[in-house]
Amino acid sequence: MDLTNYTLADLERGWHRNDSQLTCNYCQVSWPCSTEAAVMHEHLQVVHGGNLSQLIHLDDRANTLTTKQQNLLMAFATGMKDQALAQQFQVAAATIRHQKFTFREKAKRAKLFLAIYQSVTQQATTRPAPTTAAPAPTTTQKTQISAQPSAPAEISVNQPAASTPPTDETQAAQILQNYLDFSAEPVRLTKWPTEARVLTVLLHRLVVELPANQVLTAQTLRQRLSQLYFDPMTLQRALLTSGLLVRVGSNQFQRH
């Protein structure tokens, strides 16, 4: 299966348009373009075990999922609750939530890169090529640029965190392991970081423990945050400053 021949929609469906017909991504079976989607879905399910299974277990160097991650994703697709999944895999429910968080972050970064790459290639093909190259900066300009001082970095609880955590997955995972206790239910922050980039990673993970699309009173929020860190007010200020938590009324808050 050559991924370069298919669009994102083709991969999600499991079949693609080939000349005047529709063709399965995993075998040579084809159908007329007027064929109902249910026919292709049934073929994928009966012959290939479903498109999702084929994608997750795809034997391609672009698929970097480990066997454990493949098994987890197949289990997530069943819609089972975290506690049931934890019992099945013999781990804590907090570990399941952490893995879901990791997958979501990976998906966000992949989506952003795909949008950037497609925009770049589209602009490159539509914009006329320049007739002359841009002039290189002079020695004086280079000196002026290098001489500009950079603002010193300040680390504070009130310092706004970046909108997204660092792109280095290994580094982010190590930060979470160093600062969070995954044996607790829910996960618990064991110590406050001194670096802004570390705080960003931790806040993006901790906010997942708050319910989505639900307004919380100040008292309820404080109770939930006290389960995550011994100083809930410090954690609340950091979440508000980062924009991950917003005020929606008098003494009411909601996860952004």
N, C-alpha and C positions, 0 to 999 in steps of 0.2 A: 504494500500500500504506500504510494508516494504522496505524502501530505501536501507537497507543493502543487499538486493537481487539483486540490479541493479547496473550496471556500469554507469559512467557519460554519455557515449554514449547512453545507454538504456533510461536514463531520458530525454535526448535531443530529442530522436526519438519518444518516447511514447510507444514503444513495446520492448520486450526482447525475447531472444531465450530460449526456455524451452524444453529440451530433443531434439526431432526431429521436432519441430514446433516453430512458432513465436506466441507470446501471447501479447495481449494488457495489458499495465501496470495498467489499471483502471477497467477492467472487465475480464471475462473468455473467451472472443472470441479469437480463435486461427486460424492460417493459416499455410499451408505448407511452408517450408523454401524457396521454389521456387517462392513464391508470390511476385509480384511487389510492391515496396514501395508505389506507388500511391494508392493501395488498402487500406493499413493501414492508410495512411494519410486521405483518404476519411472517413474511419470509425471514426477516432479520431475527425474529423471536424463535422460530422453529429451527432454522438452519444454523444460525450463529449465536443463539442464546441471548439475543437482544443487542441493540447497538451500544448501550451503556457498557455492558460487559466487554464487548470488543474494544471499545475505546480505552477503558481502564487497563486492559491486559494487552494492549497493542504492542507488538514486538517491533519497536522502532527506537532509534537512538534519541529521538525527540521526547520519548516517554521516559522521564527520569523517576517515576514512582517506584518505590521499593515494594516488595511483596506485602509487607505489613501495611503500607499506605493503601495499596490496592484493595486489600481485605477490608480496611476501615471504610473506604469510600463505598464499596459494595454494601457494607452494613448500614452506612448512613443513608443510602438510597432507599432502604426499607422503611424509613420513617420511625424506627424504634427510638424510644426515649433513652436519654443519656444513661440512666441508671441500669436499664436493661442491657445496653451495649457494654457498660462497664462490667457487668456480671459475665457477659458472654466472652469478653476478652480478658477477664480476670485482672482488671485495673480499677483505679478509683474513677468515679464519675468526673472529677476535676480533670483527670488526664484526658478523658474523652472531649471535654469542652475545650481544653487547650489544643488538642489536635484539630478540632473544627475551626478554632480561631486561626491556627497556622494555615489551614487550607484557604480560609477567606482572605487572609493577607496575601497569600501567593496569587490568588485569583485577581485581586485588585491590582497587583503589580503587573500581572500578565495583560490585563485589560488596558491599563495605561500604556504599556509598551506597544501593544497592538495598535492603539489609536495613534500614537506618535509615529510609528513606522508607516502606517497606511497614509497618514497625512503627508509625511515626507516624500514617499514614493509618488503620491498623487500630484503633489506640487512640482516635483522634479520632472514629471512627464508632461505637465500642462504649461509650465513656465518656459518661455524661450531662453535658449542658452545665451549667456552674456558674450558679447563680441570681444571684450577685453577683460583682463583680470583686474581685480581691485588692487590699488596701489598699496605696497607694503608700508608700514609705519616707518617714519624716519628715526634716526638715532635719538633726536631730541624728544620725539613723541614717546619712544620706548622708555627713556629716562623718566619722563613725567609720569607715565603710567606706573612704573615700578616704584616711584617715590611716594605715591599716594599711601598714606597710613591706613591700616585696616582697624576697624573698631574692635576693641577688646571684648571678649566674650564674658558675659556675666551669668552666673548660675544661681537661680533663685526659684523658690516655689512659685512665685508669681510670674516667672518668665514664661511667655506663651510657648507651648510645645509645637513642634512641626506638625503640619496637617497629616502627614503619614510617617510611619516609623521608618528607620533605615532600611535600605533595600537588601542589605546583606543578611540573608536568612540564617546563616550559621551564627553570625554575631548576635542577631536578635534572639535566637533560641538559647544561646549561652547566657544572655542577660536575664531571660525569664527563669532559667534554671538557677541562677545565682541569687535572685532576689525574691522568688516566689516559692511558697510551700505548697506543692501540688497534692500533698497528702491530706491537707485540710479541706473541709467542705463548707463554704466555697474556698477557692484558692486564697492564700493570705500573703500579703507583702511583709517580708520579715525585716527589712531595713529600708530607710529612705535614701535614694541615690543622690550623689553630689554632682553628677554630670547631666546636662540637659538632654542629650541624646538618649541616655539610659532611661531618664524619666519619661521621655516620649514613648518609648517601647512599652514600658510598664503601664502607663496610663491607657494606651490603646488596648492592652490586654485586660486590665482591671475593669474598664467600663463595660466590657462584655457581660460581666456579672450582674449588671443592672438590667431590669426588664426593658425591652424595646417598646416604643409606642405606648408608654404608660406614664402618666403624670404622678409624681411622688411628692408627698408633703415633706416639709423640712424634717419632721420627726422620723418619718419612714426612711428617708434618704440617709439620715444620720445612723439609724439602726443598721441599714444595709452596709454602709461604708465602714462601720465599726467592726463588721465581720471580716472586712478586707484588710484593715490596718488599725492599729491601736489608737491612732490620732485621726478620727474621721474628718475633722474640720480642715486639717492640712490637706488631706486627700481631696476633699470637696473643693477647696480653693484652687488646687492644681487642675482638677477636671474642668472647672468653670473657666479658668484662664486659658486652657488649651482649646476650649470650644467643644470638647467632647460631652460636656454637660451644659445645659442652658436653663435659664429661668423662664418660666412660662406664665408666671403670675406671682401674686404675693405669697412668699414662702412655698412656692411650688416649683418643681424641677422636672426635667425630662432629658433622657439620654438623646444626644444629637444623632 
